[in-house]
Amino acid sequence: MKTPGKQKIGALYSAMLKIRMVEETLMEVFANGEIPGFIHVCIGQEAAPAAVCSHLKNSDYVASTHRGHGHALAKGMDLRLFMAELFGRRNGPCRGRSGSMHLSDKNLGILGANGIVGGGLPIANGAAFASKYKKTRQVTVCFFGEGATNEGTFHESLNIASNMKLPIIFVCENNGWAEFTPQKVHMAITDVAQRADAYKIPGIIVPNDCLEIYEAAGRAVQRARKGQGPTLLEVKSMRWHGHYVGDAQKYRPAKDIEQAMKFDCIARFEDKILKDKIISHSQIQKIRQRIQNEIESAVKFARQSPFPEASELLADLYA
């Protein structure tokens, strides 16, 4: 993989920072009771969606999880529409009906977040099969957590994808916790990538480092686009907060949370690009201010957007 230039590095940094700042804002407005249901934030895991999705075209597909805000934003979802959807307003891409856990946008190939653990895997396989059948050279990225790799859908999907050489990248964001359960309790192996061997596909492990994920994902996307089949990419990430916003994490040692925050993928990336003089402190402040302005505008848009009418309940359900 070619090393990314200054412009690409700046874009990766901006994408990660945008996800972080949006998630922090969502935690605030959710606490105020403005967002219905539950939300699951990906703070601490921003490197994976930013790096992986930077290789995708608008026509490519992404299948997501209940912790899917970062995937949608990195794929290019308009922040105003994103925010309106989470607020349950009709201006959202799903008329406010998907909320956080089923966020989707068919115009950008975002197949949807999924509240079912492992639920996105067979959906992603279907999209990848359609791309191969139609010879469109589109690729599909399927994000999931390590808990999903214990589900039958994971093994069935990897088996089918391998046999058919589907153009798909399976991205496991391994944050060490399947809801409230540490990996060592529910899995006998240390690395999810080991499970790729059973299906004769590449299994690659990368740390929670944006550039390392970028390089590995780039090779996997190229491989898929050339018709060489799937890749299982395991990102060793760490979530900062609980399973859902409001989770007190009483099951989790404080030291584990401290360790997660210590290895902040954004702070470490920022230190590197400042040291390498790829970006300056003043440029970082401008990026932060631009993102903050965009977030404030999006929240305002969502608050001012109308709620859907009851008469719209069945709209768009059938083609």
Buried (B, 14 or more C-beta within 10 A) or exposed (E): BEEBEEEEBBBBBBBBBBBBBBBEBBBEBBEEEBBEEBBBBBBBBBBBBBBBBBBBEEEBBBBBBBBBBBBBBBBBBBBBBBBBBBBBBBBBBBBBBBBBBBBBBEEBBBBBBBBBBBBBBBBBBBBBBBBBEEEEBBBBBBBBBBBBBBBEBBBBBBBBBBEBBBBBBBBBBBBBBBBEBBBEEEBEEEBBBEBBEEBEBBBBBBEBBBBBBBBBBBBBBBBBBEEBBBBBBBBBBBBBBBBBBEBEBEEBEEEEBEEBEEBBBBEBBBEBBBEEEBBEEEBBEEBBEEBEEBBEEBBEBBEEBEEBEEEEEEEEEEE
